Amino acid sequence: MTVRSAMIGAGAKAYNDALTYNSKTPISDYTSAGDIDFAYTALPSTILDDQNGFVSAGFVKGDYIKVSGSVSNDGYYLVTTVAAGVLTLDHLHVLTPESGATGTITISTPTQGVVLGLEIDSETHSQIANKAGTTKVQTEESLAEDIIRFDVDSTQEAQIDANGLTLKTGASVNELSTDGTLAGDSDAAVPTEKAVKLYVDTHEADTTNIHGIVDTSKLNTSDAAITDHAVVRGDGGAQKVQDSGVIIDDSDNMSGVGTIDSGDITVTGADNAQLNVLTTSVDNAEYSRLRLTHSRGAGGTSNANLSQYESDLKLEVDEAFIIETNASPRLKVEGGGATNIGDGGVTNYTQIASDGEITLHGTARVRGQIPIDNANLGKGSTKPTEVIVGNYNAWAFGINDDSVFTFHVPHEWADGTDIELHIDWFIDEPAGDEIKWQITWSATPHDSTEAIDSAGASIDTGDVLIPTTPKFLTTSPLTIPGAGLSEGDQVGVTLKRIAITDGTNPSNEPAVVDVHIEFVKDKLGEPT
């Protein structure tokens, strides 16, 4: 242990026999070829060498150095960091700014037997520290109060001041109390062992207000008032219901003071449902469990356990676990592992299987979309004419012009539901005339059972009145019945503009901007 401060005390010799500082190989009288300057504007103070010779001279962090030949800064100092041209000193050292004359100032490290005395410096600080200055006891004096700080590995662990003892965390303590009543109710007082024993002994016999689980052998009277949901350990006598509705259980199911070692706290209803709260110890680890038991007479029982072992919370059920709101199921975890969210698995719900597969039932549906590549609209027996209007690439259809394209019935398609084909089109002509769209389609499976040129089915939009304003985009849907489809089918489609049934054909040709397929999903994709 090294005793150090900002300067050498006048009584340094008196400490010499008891406290010494053993340096590494000493550096004797380092003198710079340039100037040695002393700098201080704010802590820490520094010593500067304009020739950058400190590192090559051998100075290192933790050195105690002796300065000689200065005007105002001769003395001993602790070095905290070393650079070629800078020695940074411990924050206790406050230098007087000074520029040294060339060759007049020397710096050395002390040899064995040099003692650093302990004094209060100009900042009213002093300290006892290890060589590195990381573990230390510091004192600070001010007009307001005196403070002692205790640092370990550069971290303040404790402080003593006018408020008492304060550790790194927690309240400040200024008293070791012998008050056996604990009437002070203070965070600043720590009761002695005797005070704690006196308090416990006194309150064990207090029968005026009993809380929690109580050993009746400690009570002065069997007629003690039990409040705040107390459960009292009995001696084998009968149970008794207090005015507060509390059951005093004298059965052997409940034992121990402050804990329930075994047995049940039971709430019994008409259907014999039971609530059992158990605590136990497994391999000295914290373990707790809440068990719900349903008795079905000769049919046996079923259990649900909510348990926590160390940090894991787990719910286990024998059969199914159901959450209801307003008497309607909302979530059901089945014994087989499936989880149903919605109406609990009755009609409309999302089912997550034990392997993670997600299936939608009833009205639990989402819509999907398949876009048809715009370039494919230009392929057909009598293909339409490509036109550019604004920022859109479109295809102008004369009567009997057609586009041929395909799409795949996706795995997430809800079996049996209709598929809609949407035609987005416009015409550069005001309202008054009509057009008609037709699709012919065929669905071919991938199992080599049907030729791709098998006969298809056709459906049309009927006569469609063109929009009131020229170039307004409109949509014409056509429905492909789901009854004729299967998951994975390849569907070939011919889109054609055909002659209207009644009315007048427009002078200009309608142009198709986009064709896309919309369908209903009942799952997220293909099962693996």
N, C-alpha and C positions, 0 to 999 in steps of 0.2 A: 504494500500500500504506500502511496506517495502523498505527502502533504504538500499543497501548492497554493500560491496566491499570486496577486499581481506584482508583488515586490518582495525583496528580501527583508525580513524583519531584523530589528537591531539585536534581538536575542537569538539570532540563528545559531550561534556557537553553542548555546545551551541545549539545543536539540541534537547536536551533532552525534552524541553517543548513542541516541536511541533511534533516530530516523535518518536514513541516508538514501541517496539516489544513485544507483549503479547504472551508468550509461553504457551504450555500445562503445566501440572504439572511438575515443574522443576526437573531436575536430578542434584543433587549437588555432585560435587567432586567424579566422578567415578574414582577409581584407580584400575588398573589391578593387579592381583596377579603375573603376569608375566611381560613381556616387552611391552611397547607401542612404535611402530616404525613409522617413517614418511617416506613415499616413494614418489619419483618423478623421472620418466625417460621421461615420456611424459604425457600430460594432458589426463585424470584428475588425480590429486594427490589423495593419499589414506593414511589413518591412520590405522595401523595394531595392533591387540591385539592377542598375541599368546595364550591367555586363552579363546578366543572366547566368551567374555562376553558382547558384545555390544547390542545384541538383548534382552537378559534377563535383562539388565540394563534399557531398555525402550527407547533406541534411535530409532527414526523413520525418514523416508524420510521427508525432509523439515525442520528438526531441525537446528537452529543456535546454534553452540556449542562454548564453550570457552575452550581453551587449556592453561594450566598453568604448570610450572615446567620444560619446555623443554629448550634446549640450544638455538635453533634458530627459533622455530615455535610457540611461545606463540601468541595468538590472537583469533579472532573470525572467524568462517567458516560456510558456508552453506552446509548441507549434502544432496546429491542427491539420494544415495542408501545406504541401511544398510544390512550388513550380519553379522553373528555371530562374525567373526574376522576382518571385514573390514568396515570402513566408507569411502565412495567415495564422494569427494568434488566437488563443482561446478567448472567449467573449468576456472573461474577467479582466483582461488586460486592456487598458485604455492608454494609448500612446499620445504624446504631444507632437503634433505635426512639426516636422523638421527635415531640412535638406542637409545632408552631410557633406563635408569637404572630402575630396578625393584622398583616399589612403589614410584617413584619420580615425575611422571607425572599424573595430574588429568584432567578430561574432564567433563564439566557440561553444562547444557542448561541455558541461561540467564533468570532471573526473570523479572517481569514487570518493565519497565523503562529503560532497556538497549537499547542503540541506536547504530546502525551500521552506521558509517560515510561513505561518498562517496568520494573515492580518486582514483587516477590512480595507478594501480599496476605495477609490474615489466614487465608485458606484454603490458603496455600502454593501458589497458582496464578499463572501469568503466561501471556501469549499475544501473538502477533503475528497480526493478522487484517485482512481487508478491512473496508470500512465496514459492510457488512451483517452481519459476524461469521459468515459461512457458510463461508469458506475461511480456515484458520488453522493456526498451529503453537502447541500448548499445552505447558506444562511443569507437572509436579506433583511436589512433594517430600513424602515422608512418612518415618516411621521405618523402614518396611519396604523401600522402594525409591524411586528417582526414575524418572519416566516422561515421555517426550516423545510427543505424539500429533500426527498430521497429518490434518486434515480438509479435504475438498474438497466444496463444495456441500452442507454440513451432514452429510456422511457420512464417518466415520472410515475412511481408506484404509490407514493404517499406524501402527505403534506401536513405539517402542524402549524396552525396559526391561531388567531383569536377565537375561531369557531370550534377549535378542537382538532381531532385527528380525522383526516379525509383520505381514504384509499382511492385507487384509480377509478373505481366505480362504486356507486352506492352513496348512502347518506354520510354526513359528517357526524362524528361521535365526540362528545365532550364530557361524558360521565360514565363511570361504572357504578350502576345504581344498586343499592341494597334495599330498595323499597319493595317489600313483599306484596303490596297491593297493586303494583304497576299502575298506580293512579295517574302518574304523569303522562301516560299515553304519548310518549315522545319517541321520534325516530333518532334523536341525538343521544339516547341513553341505552346502555347495554346492561341488562340485569345480571347479577352474579348467580352462581349455582344455588346458593342458599336462598336468594330472593325468589327464584323460579320455584324451588321446592315448597317454600312457604305458600306461594300463590296456589299451586296445584293442590296441596294438602287442604287449604282453606276451601277451595271451590269444589272439591270432591263431595263434600257434605252439604253443598248448597242445593236445597230442594225447591227453590222458588221459581226457577226458570231453567228447565232442562232441554237441551237441544241434541239432536243426533242420536247415536246408539250408546246406551248407558247400561252399565252393570248395576243391577238393583241392589247388590250387596253393599254398594257404596252409599246408598240412600239412607237417611235417618228415619224415613217413614214410608210405608207402603202406599200412602195416599198422596204422594208427591204429584204436583201439577205437571203434566207432560205437554209441551207445546212445540209448535213449529215442526210438525211431522216427525216426531221422535219415535224410534223403535227401541223398546227396552228389552234387554236380555233378561229372561226369567229364570225361575228356579224349579220349573216343572209344574207350576200351577196353571189355572185356567187363563184363557185369553180375556182381555177386557178392552172394550171400546170406549175411548175418552170422548168428552164433549166435542173436541175438535175433529172427531172422526178417526183419530189415530188408533191403530191396533197395538196393544201391548202383548207381544207374543211370548208366552212363558214356555212354549214347547222346546224340546231339545233340538229342533231344527236350527235354532239360532244360538250361536255361542260366541264367546270372545267379547272383548271390550273394544269398541271402535271399528271392528271389522266383522264381516260375516264369513266364517271359515267354510261353511257348507249349508245346504238347505236352500229353501226358496222363500222369496217374498212374493206371495201369490195373490192375484186378483182373479176371483172366480165369478164367471157370468153364467147365464142360463144355459149356454151351450158348452160350458166347462172349458172355455179358453183360459189359458194360464200365461202369466207374465213372470218369468223367472230371471232374476238378476244374480249372476254368479261372478265371483272373482277367485282366481287361483294363481299359482306360480308354476311355470314350466322352465326347468333348467335355470332358475333364478332370474328369468326374464319377465318383464311386465306383460301380463296377459289379462284381458277382460272379455266378457262375452254376455250378450243379451239374447236370451232364448225365448221364442214364442212357441208354445206347445198347444196343439189342438187335440183333444181326446175325442175319439169316435166310438167309445164303448168297445164292443167286440171287434170292431173294425180296426182297432189299433190307434196309433197317434201319428201325427206328422209334425215336423219341427222346422223352424227357421232360426238360424243362428247368425247374429251380428257380432262378429268377434274382431278383436284387435290384438295382434301379436307384435310387440315392439312397434314398428311404425306403419304396419300394413293393416288396413281396415277391410274386412271381408264379410259378405253376406252369403250365407249358405241356406238353400231350401231343399226339402225332400221332394216336393212336387212342383208347385208353381208359385211365383211371387207376383202379386197384382197390386198396382197403385190405382185407386179410384178417386174421382172428383164428382161430387153431386150424385153419388151412387152409380156412376158409370165408369167402367174400366178405361184407363188411359194407357197403361203400360203393363204388360204381362211377360214375365220371364218364365218360360216353360221348363219343366223338369228335364226335357230332352235337350235343352240348350238354346232353343230359339227365343228371340226377344221380339215382341210385337208392340209397336208404338202406334197409337191412334185410338181405335176403340178396343184395344187389347186383344185383337185376333178374332173379332166376331165377323165384321163385314169389311170395313174400310180401315186399313192399317198398313204400316210398313213392317216387313218382317226381316230381321237380321238372323240368319241361320248360324249354327255353331261354328261353321267354317268361314263366316264373314260374308256369305252371299246375301245380297239385298234384293227383296222382291216386294213389289207394290200390289196391294189387293183392293178390290172395290173401286172407290173413287180416288184412292191414293194413286194418282197418275201425274206424269209430267209430259210435256210435248217435246218432240224432237224434230229436227229439220235436216233435210238432205238437199244441198244446192246442186243444180245441174250446171255444168260448165257452159258458160255463154257461147264458147266457140262451137260446142256440139250442136247448138241450134242451127248452125249453118250447114248441117249434114242431113240429106234426105233424098228421096227419089226426085222430087221437084223442089229443090231447096229454095228458101227465101233469099231476099236480097239484103246484103249487109248495108246498114246506114249508120252514120254518126250524127247524133243530135245532142248538142251541148257537151256534157262530159260522159255521155252514155253511148255504148256500142249496142245497137239494136238490129233486129232482123225484120224487114218489111215483108208481110205475107200477102200475096195475091190469092185469089180463090184457087184452092187445090194445091197450093204450096204446102210442103210438109217438112218437119224436122224429126229425125229419128235419134233416140238416145236410150240409155239404160240406167237402172239403179238397183241396188241390192237391198232386200228386206232385212233390216238390221236385227241383231240378236236381242236387243232391248225392246223390240216392238212387242206391244201387248197383243197376244194371240187372238185373232178373230176381229180386231178393231179395224175400222175403215182407214184407208190412206187417202189423203187429199193431195191433188196436184194443182198448184196455183200458177196461173199465167198472169204475169205483170206486163201490161201493154199500154200503148197510147196511140192516138191518131191525130194528125194535123188537119182537123176539120171540126166544125161545130156540130152540136147535137142535131138529131133529126133522122139520121140513117142508122142502120143496124149491121152487125157482123155476127158470125157464129163460129165457135171453136169446137173441134172434135178431137178426142184421143182414142186410139185403138191400142190395146195393151194385151200382153200375154205374160204369164208367170211360169218360169221353167225351173224345176228343182235341179240340184247339183248331183243327183244320185244316178245319172245315166238312165233315166226311165222315160224321158220325153224329148222329142226333137224340138229344137229352138224355133222352127218355122211352123209349129202347130198353130191352129186357128186361134185368134184372139177375140176379145170382146171390145165393143165400141160404146162410147157415151159422148154426148155433146152438151154444150151450154144452153142450147136454144138460142133464139135470136136475142142479141145483147145490144141495147141502145148505147150508142157511143156517148162519151162525156159531154157536158154542156160546153166546156171550154177546151179549145184545141190544145193538144199536147199534155193534158192532165193525165197522170198515171192512174190506172185502175187495175183491179185484180179480178180475174174470173176463175173460181175454183171448180174442179171436177173431182168426183169421188170414185175411187177404186174400191169395190167391196172387199172387206177383210175376209169374208167367207171363202174367197177363192185364192187366198194367199197362205203361204207357210213361211215360218222363219227361215232365212237363208236363201229364199227364192231369188233368182235373177229376173227382173222385170224389164221387158222391152217395151218402149212406148213410141208411137208415131203421133205427133201433134200436127193437126192439119186445120187450115181455115177452109170452111166449106160454105156453100151458098146458103143464104138465109131462106127461111120458109116463107115469110111474108115481108112486106115493106120494101125498102130501097137500099141497095148496096152503096156504100160511100164512094166518092170519086177517088180519094186517096187510099193508100193501103195502110192497115194497122201494123204497128211495129212492136215486136216482143222484146222487152228489155231483160226479163229474167223468168226462169221457170224453176220452182223448187218444190220439194216433197215435204209435207208435214204429216207426222204420225204420233201415236200415243205410246209412251214408254211405261212399262211396269217393272223394269229392272234396270240396273246400271250398265249391264253388258252381258257378254257370254260367260256362263259358268265355266270354271276351269276343270 
